[in-house]
Amino acid sequence: MLDILQAKISLAIIFIAVLVLPFKVRAIERNLEIFLFVSGVLALTFSGFIPLQGEHAGWSWKILTEALTTPLNITNIYGIPMGIVQIVLIVGTIIYIWYRQIELGINNLVKKFSVPSIVFGLIILLGFISSVISAILASILLVEIICALPLDRGSKIDITIVACFAIGLGAALTPLGEPLSTIIVAKLSGAPHYAGFDFLFRILGIYIIPAIILLGIIGVILYKRGGTGTGVAECHLQRETIRQVVVRAGKVYLFIMALVFLGEGFKPVVLDYIIQIPAEGLYWVNMVSAVLDNATLAAAEISPVLSVQQIKSAVLGLIIAGGMLIPGNIPNIIAAGKLEITSKEWARRGVPLGLVLMVCFFGILFIPQYLGLT
C-alpha cells in the first residue's frame, strides 16, 4: 500500500510525463490517445490513496460510468444531449456522401473571395457562433473547410490552431458552447451571482469579442507570412472512407475517456492546492488546463463565494491555456486528429500564442486593479 506522500509523488511524475513525453517519444506522439488513457488510469489509481474531505477519490462506479458516457453526452444542443462521438460520426458520414457538393461550394467561395478574407471570416465567424452551435460543431466545420482550402500544410496548421483558440474563447460565452461554461453557470445560478444564460457573456464578452477579432487578424498575418499565394488554386476535399470516419470517432472516444480519468485522478491535487491560490496566481496556475480537462478544473475551482474578478481570472486562464496543447480543449483534439497535427507541431505554435494572450489578458485584468483604477 502506498502512503499519501508516495501517491502525490506518483501523481506529480504522471503529470510531468503527460507534459513531456508526447514531445520526446515518437511512438507516444503517434499514439497520444492510448498514452493519455494509460496515464489517466494510473492517475486515478494513485489518487485512491489520497483521502478527500467529503469526496471519494480513486476508482468508483460513478467515475467509470462518467468516463464511458461522457464522450456520448458531452454537450447539450438546444435541449438535445449530444456527444462528440455521435457528431463526428454524423458529420463524417454527411461529408462522405456529399463531399463533391461541399468541395464545389468551397471552390465557389474561393473564387468570390480571397483566401485571406476567407481565413479572417472563418476564424471570427466560428469563434462567435461556437457559443451557439457548440465548440464541437464549430471545430468540425473548421477542419473540413481547412482541409479543402488551397493552403500548404504549415499554413493549415497555423490557421487551425489560431481558429481553435477563437473557438475555445467564444464557446465560453454561453452554456451551449462547451461543458466548462455549462458547469460554471450551473454552479453560480444561486446567490449572490444568480447566473443566467447571459452571465458569462456579460462578464467576459468585453474581453473575448476583441480577442476573437484579433485572432482573425493573426490568422491572416500567419497566412501571408507563409507565402501560400492568393487563393486562386483549386480546392480539393479529401474523401475519407467510412472506416476512417469510424476509427477517428473511436480515437476521440478514447481521448475523452482519458481526459475524464486524468481530471478525476488529479482532483486531490486541485482540491488541496490549486483552489487555495489567490486570483492572480490562479490565473497562471490554470495553465494546467493545457493538459487537463478545463471543465473538471472549473467544477473544482468555481464557487459562489468567489468575486466576479476571481471568476473572470479563473475562467480566462482556463480557456486561454486550453488552446496551447492538443489535450487542452475539444476543438484541438478534433482538429489534430483530422489534420494529423503532432504534439510538437501544435506546441510550437500554440504555446507562444497562448503565452502572449495570457500576458495580455493578465495586464487587462489586473494592472488597473494594481493602479487603483477599479
N, C-alpha and C positions, 0 to 999 in steps of 0.2 A: 504494500500500500504506500502511496506517495503522501508526504505531508504537504501542507499548504504552500510552503516556500518552493518545494520542488515542482509542484503543479504550476505555480506562477512563472517559474523559470522556464518550464516547458512551453507555456503559452508564449512567453517572450521569444523563445527560439523559433517557434512556428511562425510568429508574426514577422520576424526578420527573414525567415525562409521565403515567406509569401512575397515579401518586398523585393528580395534579391535574386532568388534562383531563376525566376522566369527570364531574367535578363542575362544570366550567366550560363545556363544549361540549355542547349538547343532542343534536347528531347522534351524538356518541360515546357519550353516555349511553344512547341508544336502540339503538345497535349495539355494545354493550360486547364481545360475543364477537369480532366482527371486529377491533375496535381492539386487544384483548389479543393476538389471534392475530398481527396485523401487528407489534405491539411485541415479541412473543416471537421472531418470525422475525428481526427486526433485532438483538435482544439476542444471539441465538445466532450470528448472522453476525459481529458485532463481537467476541464472545468468542473467536472463532477466531484473533484477532491477539494473544491474551494466552497466553503459554506456561504450562502447568501441570505441576508436578513429578509425573511418573509417570502423568499422565492426559492424555487428548486433549480439547481444548476446541474448541468450534465444531461445525460440521456433521459428521455421520458417519451411516453406515447404521444403526448401533446406536441413535442418538438418534431418527432418523427412524422406525425400526421401533417404538421405545418410544412415540413420540407417536401413531402410528397404532393401536397395540394397547392402550395403557393405558386409554382410555375403555371398551374392551370387556372389560377384565380388571383392574379396579381393586381388587377385594377378593376374599376367599375366605370363602364362607359354608358352613361345615361340610364343607370339603374340595372344594366345587364352585367353580371360578373363575367369577366373575360380574362383569360390568361395569355401570357406572351407566347406560349407554345401553340395555342389554337390560332392566334393571329398570324404567326409565322407560317403555319400550315395553310391557312386560308389565303393569305396574300400570295404566298409562293405558288399555290395552285392557280390562282387567278392570273398571275403573270405567266405561268406556264401555258395557259390556254390562250391568252390574248396578247402574248408578247409582241407579235408583229404590229398590232394596233398601237400598243404602248410605244414601241420603237418609232413608229411613224409620227405619233404625237410629239415625242421629244424632238425628232428631227425638224418638224414644222416649227416648234418653239425656237430652236437654234437658228433657223432661217429668218425668223422675225426679230429676234433679239440677239445681241452679242452675248458671248459666254460670260464676260464679267458681270453684265446686268443680270443674267440668269443666276450666277453664283450669289450675288448680293441678295437678289429677291428670294432665292431658295433658303438661304440662312435665316433671314429675318422672318420670312413667312412661316417656316417650320418652327422657329423659336417662339413666335407669338401663338400659333394655333396648337402647339403641343399642350397648352393648358386646357384646351377644349377637346381635342381628339385623342389625347394621351401621348406620352413620350414614346410609347411602343409603336403606335401607328406612324407618328412623325418620323421616327428613325427608320422604319421600313420604307416609307416613301423616299426618304433621303437616299438610302443606299441604292435603290433601284434607279433613281434618276442619275445619281453619280456614276453608276456602272455604265450608263448609256451615253453620257456626255463625252465629247472628243477631248479627253484630257489624258496626260501621261500619268503613270502610277503615282509618282511623287505628288503631283497636284491633286489627284483624287484623295490621297491620304490627308494632305494638308487641309483641304476644304471639308472633308468628312469630320475631322477632329474638331475644327472650329465650329461646324454646324452642330456637333454633339454637345459642345459646351452651351451653345444657344438653346438647344432643345432642353437640356438639363435645367438651365436657368428658367426658361419660360414655363416648363411643366410645374414648377414650384408655386405658380401664382394661383392655382385653384385646386380643389380636392380631386378634380377629374384628371389632373396631369400625371400624377405618379403616387405611389404608396406613401412617400415621405410627406407630401402635402396633405393627403387624406388623414394620416395619423396625427399630424400637428393640429389640424382643425378640430378633429375629434377630441383631442386631449385638452384643448383650450376653449371648448364650446360653452363651458360654465363660467362662473365668476372667477376673476374680475374682467376677463377679456371678452367673454361672450362671442367667441369667434364664429362667424358665419361663412358662407360661401366666398365672400369677397375679402375676408380678413387678411389673407396673405398678400392679395393684390394691393390692398390699402397700405400695408406697412412696407412692402418690398418692391412694388411697381416702380417707384421713383428711382430705384437703383437698377432693377433688372431690365426695364424697357430701353434705357440708353445703352446698357451693356450689350443687348442683343443687336442693336443698330451698329455699335462699334465692332462687334464680331463680324457683322456683314461686311464692313469696310476692311477689316483684317483679312477676311477670306478673299476679297478682290485683290488686295495687295500681294498676298501669297500666290494667287493665280498668276498675276502679271510677272512676279519675280521668277516664277517657274518657266516663263517663256513658252507657254503652250499654244501660242497662236491666237487668232481672232475668233475661233469658233466656227469656221466655215466648213470644217471637216464633217464627214458623215458620222452619225451616231450609230452605235451598234449595241443592242441589248442582248447579253448572253442568255440563251435559253437553258435553264437548268432542267435536269431530269426530275421526275417525281421522287426518285430515290434520294437525290441530293437535297431536295426540299425536306424530306422526312429526316434525313441524317442531321441536317442543320437544326431542325426543331428539337431533335434528341439531344444535341450538344447544348442547346440553350436550356433545356430542362435540367440537365446535369449541372450546368453553370449556376442556375438559380438555386438549386438544392445546395450546392457548395456554399453560396453566399449566406443562406439560412443557417447552415451549420457553423460557418465562421462567425456570423453575428452573434449567435447564441453561445458559442464557445468562448468568445472574448467578453461576454456580458459581465462576468465578475470584475474584470479589469476596468470596464466602463463605469460600473456602479461604484467601485471602490475609489477610483482616482479621477476619471475624466469629468464627471458631473460636479466635482468639488472645485473645479478651476474657475476663476473669475472670467467675465465676459471676454476681455481682450485675449487671455490665454486660451480660452475655449475656442475662439475663432481659429487660432493657429493649430491647436491640438486636433481640431476636426479635419485636418488634412488626412487623418487616418481613414476618412471615407473614400480615399483613393483606392483602398483595397478592401474595405469593409462595407457592408450594406448600409447606406445612409438612412434608410427607413428604421433599421434597428437602433442606430445611434440616436436618431430623433426620438424614438419611443422611450429611450432611456434618459435623454437629456431634457426634453421639453416638458415643462410643468407649469401649471397656472401661477405658481409663486414667482416665476421669472418676470422681469420687467420687459416691456416692448423692446428696449435696447438689447437686452440679453437674448431675446428671441431672434431679433434681426441678426446679431452677430453669429449665433449658433447655426441658424439656417443658411445664411450666406456662406459661412465657412464650409458647411457640408456640401452644398450644391456646386460650389466652385471647385473644390478639391475633387469632387466626384468625376470631373472631366479629365483628370490628369493621367489616370491609368485605366486599362481596359476593365478591371473588375469594379471600378468605381460607380458605374451607372449603367442602367439597362440599355440606353442607346449605344453606348460604347461596345457592349457585348454583341449586340445585333450587327453593328457596322463592322467590327473587327472580324466577326465570323464570316460575313458575306464577302468582304473585300480582302480577306486573308491578311489582315494587318497584324504584324507581330507585336509582342510586348515592347521590344526595343524601339520599333518604328513609332509606336504610339507615345511612349515615354519621351522620346527625343523631341517630339513636338508638343505633347500635352503638358509635360511638367513645366517647361519655360512659360508657356502661355498661361497656365494655371497660377504660377507664382506671380506673374505680372498682375493678373486680375486680383489675386489675394492682396497684394501690396496696395493696389489702387483702392479696393473696397475698404481695406483697413484704414487708409487715410481718410476716406469719405466718412466712415462710421465714427472714428474715434478722435481725429485731430480737432474737430470743432468742440468736442467734449473736453479735451485737454486745455483748449484755449478759453473755455468758459463761455462758448457761444451757444450752447444748448442747455 
